[in-house]
Amino acid sequence: MDPPVWATTLGSFGFVVLTATELLSPLEEADGSALSQAEWRQIKHWRPETLGAALFNSWD
């Protein structure tokens, strides 16, 4: 599936529009080096399985 037309516009402002494949990828495959200790505690507590579940969560 091609990214939506608006993805290019957001990209010009520094945003990255992730694909469904990226959002459904296992969280342990993602680079978590920028996460804070508090964010890691939340991940360990809630145990999201995918990158999308961690980004679009209900615990915030």
Contacts in CASP RR format, 6 or more apart in sequence:
PFRMAT RR
TARGET T0000
AUTHOR 0000-0000-0000
METHOD contacts of the structure
MODEL  1
MDPPVWATTLGSFGFVVLTATELLSPLEEADGSALSQAEWRQIKHWRPET
LGAALFNSWD
1 19 0 8 1.000
1 20 0 8 1.000
3 17 0 8 1.000
3 19 0 8 1.000
4 17 0 8 1.000
7 17 0 8 1.000
10 17 0 8 1.000
11 17 0 8 1.000
18 51 0 8 1.000
18 52 0 8 1.000
18 55 0 8 1.000
22 51 0 8 1.000
23 50 0 8 1.000
23 51 0 8 1.000
23 52 0 8 1.000
23 55 0 8 1.000
24 50 0 8 1.000
24 51 0 8 1.000
24 52 0 8 1.000
25 50 0 8 1.000
25 51 0 8 1.000
26 49 0 8 1.000
26 50 0 8 1.000
26 51 0 8 1.000
27 43 0 8 1.000
27 48 0 8 1.000
27 49 0 8 1.000
27 50 0 8 1.000
27 51 0 8 1.000
27 53 0 8 1.000
27 54 0 8 1.000
29 51 0 8 1.000
30 51 0 8 1.000
30 54 0 8 1.000
35 43 0 8 1.000
42 57 0 8 1.000
42 59 0 8 1.000
43 54 0 8 1.000
45 59 0 8 1.000
46 57 0 8 1.000
46 59 0 8 1.000
48 54 0 8 1.000
48 57 0 8 1.000
END
